[in-house]
Amino acid sequence: MCGIVGYVGRPKSLEVLLGGLRRLEYRGYDSAGVAIITEEGDLVTRKRAGKLAVLVDDLAAEALTDGSTGIGHTRWATHGGPTDGNAHPHLSRDGKLALIHNGIIENFAELKAELLADGYTFESETDTEVAAKLLGREYEAGGGLAAALGRVVVRLEGAFTLLALHRDEPLVVVGARRNSPLVIGLGEGENFLGSDVAAFVEHTQRAVAIGQDQIVTITPDTVTVTDFFGTEVQPTEFQVSWDASAAEKGGWSSFMAKEISEQPEAVANTLRTRIHDDHVVLPDLAGLEESLVGIDRIVIIACGTASYAGMLGKYALEKWARIPVEVQLSHEFRYSEPVLSPTTLVVSISQSGETMDTLMAVKYAIEAGAKTLSICNTQGATIARESDAVIYTHAGPEVAVASTKAFVAQIAALYLFGLHLAEVRGTLSPEATKEALDELSSIPEKLEQVLLTKERIQELAKWMSDSRAVLFLGRHVGYPVALEGALKLKELAYIHAEGFAAGELKHGPIALIEPGQPVFVVVPSPRDPNSLHAKVVSNIQEIRARGARILAIAEQGDASVLPFADEVIPIPLAGALFEPLLAVVPLQIFAMELATAKGLDVDQPRNLAKSVTVE
Ligand code: F6R
């Protein structure tokens, strides 16, 4: 949601801002704009509703004077529709100051009333324009831009990242953040700001994450970070572990196709250096290691796809570490008055590390005295910084809005943690640990094999492109896979899709089955010791008897489903807990191919944002 770029350096702002906004497009947006201080000292802006290409075409038709200082924004509409007028930047009353914003200013109505009473008028419906006008008024009171920003942000409630520039301070961009992301990029004679490192990674891999309630001032040669009251703080620099090419499509038809294909590598990179001599080695847990022995309960919090990874984590942690685990959606968690104590470990899972619902849930857990661990894919992200410890997934940048490679990497990280906790608690024999680690280590190679089914699934998806509804069934670890398969299809192909626990079928959902209804079934291995396989095969027969078209995802060589399935997509042999890492891939490919067959944009589905930074 909302992409933010700031730049100070050489007279090439426009190129830097548009390049940065292009790399932030994946976050999801519906309008775009820039503000630049020209070499002559004028403040010029341009903003347009629609995709970045609309703004680029507009700039080609009528050039904007370039300069050495600029800010750029892609807006995901909250207050007011996606129009030119509501797009950012917004200006101060005297037109000398421009401001962009990500987040929601919850008390904007009250502040707007104050400004209206003071004779101010507004051109947009946004909360952002209120912040711009307020900042303009504070600037007039003196002390410079950073000090004025400090006086404004202490009055704002809600979540925000703000960037501003003023024509009277031509080589300065200031920024502030609360519960919303902002990262600094350090260059030579130039500095950058961005919602995430993608905004500037083509220029520099040296980055600094800005902490909660902090203000940053960048000039071509200096970076100053303070708290909201002007006291200087020393932020820590980090090196971005991927380069600009990792965030490029590199010949693939879509980022999603590329990211699905990168799953073997995403899992391998997440495991790399963390398995030694049949033990899990997680120096990442340094901040938590001593507390782990005393933990008596785990609550996993996450949203969407990440919550399905959490459900799989529950099966693994309970089996291996014999500890009670519950999984809650982050946005439900804190309103349920959860019972938390210093012996509760709250594990948050978030690809972006910026999901507002999950961030707020983590903060709630911290305030309640629980220990916190995050599983996160984005270095320096807010959730990671707030938690006692973080296990980074090393999936690389995930650009397509729908999560794929981050999901399998999250499962791998949770399994590593589960095996480590089992060792700490002495609940798993060395032989069983070794067997599980061998299974985990073999997943990248098996994922390569699953990817070979792509063409067959493509045919199936084309053939099914006019489906009105698709159902997904699974039991035990197959259930979160069914939920994920349904979510992928909904968000990419805009088809009604539901995932069910197969055992629940007879308790209601079987009424949906009518002749021709397509149903994907995640079939457990026939080697499963809990005889789940037989139960799922019975479920298949029940729905087939009512006319369902069965699309089974089953272990290679499982002949038992052949007589009842219209299509069988084989996956390699794996232990029960590890099957989901493989079974989910055909469902990801199916959703992507079906959306493609319908002519839809698989990287940026309608209404969705990659990083959901509002509650
Ligand atoms: C679905 C998807 C979302 C995210 C969810 C959480 O494909 O991507 O459901 O999983 O919005 O996002 P993160 O992991 O960034 O917290």
Residues whose N, C-alpha, C, O or C-beta is under 5 A from the ligand:
A	BS01	F6R	C303 G304 T305 A306 I349 S350 Q351 S352 G353 T355 V401 A402 S403 K610
